[in-house]
């Protein structure tokens, strides 16, 4: 059976920074999508009070932000061990 070796610090540090940057990019994308979806929902509510897929976009951007934050937290916790 092969023994598990811990990654060297010179490999682990850039990997952790990459995960942090990726999280920020994903969260900024989710925030932008949330703003666009909220604008679409506001526009639809002003015109004819019909709820379209804009409310779905709001919910999905919030769920995406939660999943991205949870996944990066799990990766950052498990990676150094």
C-alpha positions as CSV (number, residue, x, y, z in Angstrom):
1,X,0.0,0.0,0.0
2,X,1.3,3.4,-0.9
3,X,1.9,5.9,1.8
4,X,0.3,9.3,1.5
5,X,2.8,12.2,1.1
6,X,1.9,15.7,1.9
7,X,2.4,18.3,-0.8
8,X,5.4,20.6,-0.5
9,X,4.7,24.2,0.6
10,X,6.0,25.6,-2.7
11,X,3.2,23.6,-4.5
12,X,0.5,24.1,-1.9
13,X,0.7,27.9,-1.6
14,X,0.1,28.7,-5.3
15,X,-2.7,26.1,-5.4
16,X,-4.4,27.7,-2.4
17,X,-4.1,31.1,-3.9
18,X,-5.5,29.8,-7.2
19,X,-8.5,28.4,-5.3
20,X,-9.0,31.8,-3.5
21,X,-8.9,33.7,-6.8
22,X,-11.3,31.2,-8.4
23,X,-13.7,31.7,-5.6
24,X,-13.6,35.4,-6.0
25,X,-14.2,35.2,-9.8
26,X,-17.2,32.8,-9.3
27,X,-18.7,35.0,-6.6
28,X,-18.3,38.1,-8.7
29,X,-20.0,36.3,-11.6
30,X,-22.9,35.2,-9.2
31,X,-23.2,38.8,-8.0
32,X,-23.4,40.1,-11.6
33,X,-26.0,37.5,-12.5
34,X,-28.0,38.4,-9.4
35,X,-28.0,42.1,-10.4
36,X,-29.0,41.3,-14.0
37,X,-31.8,38.9,-12.8
38,X,-33.1,41.4,-10.3
39,X,-33.2,44.1,-13.0
40,X,-35.1,41.7,-15.3
41,X,-37.6,40.9,-12.5
42,X,-38.1,44.6,-11.7
43,X,-38.7,45.3,-15.4
44,X,-41.2,42.5,-15.7
45,X,-43.0,43.5,-12.5
46,X,-43.3,47.0,-13.7
47,X,-44.7,46.2,-17.1
48,X,-47.3,43.4,-16.7
49,X,-46.8,41.8,-13.3
50,X,-45.8,38.5,-14.9
51,X,-43.1,36.5,-13.1
52,X,-40.8,34.9,-15.6
53,X,-37.5,33.2,-15.3
54,X,-35.9,36.2,-13.6
55,X,-36.9,35.0,-10.2
56,X,-35.3,31.6,-11.2
57,X,-32.1,33.5,-12.1
58,X,-32.0,35.2,-8.7
59,X,-32.5,31.9,-6.8
60,X,-29.9,30.1,-9.0
61,X,-27.3,32.8,-8.5
62,X,-27.7,32.6,-4.7
63,X,-27.5,28.8,-4.8
64,X,-24.4,29.1,-7.0
65,X,-22.7,31.4,-4.6
66,X,-23.5,29.0,-1.7
67,X,-22.1,26.0,-3.6
68,X,-19.0,27.8,-4.6
69,X,-18.3,29.1,-1.1
70,X,-18.9,25.6,0.4
71,X,-16.8,23.8,-2.2
72,X,-13.8,26.2,-1.7
73,X,-14.1,26.0,2.0
74,X,-14.0,22.2,1.9
75,X,-11.1,22.2,-0.6
76,X,-9.1,24.6,1.5
77,X,-9.8,22.5,4.6
78,X,-8.9,19.1,3.0
79,X,-6.0,20.2,0.8
80,X,-3.3,20.9,3.4
81,X,-3.9,17.6,5.3
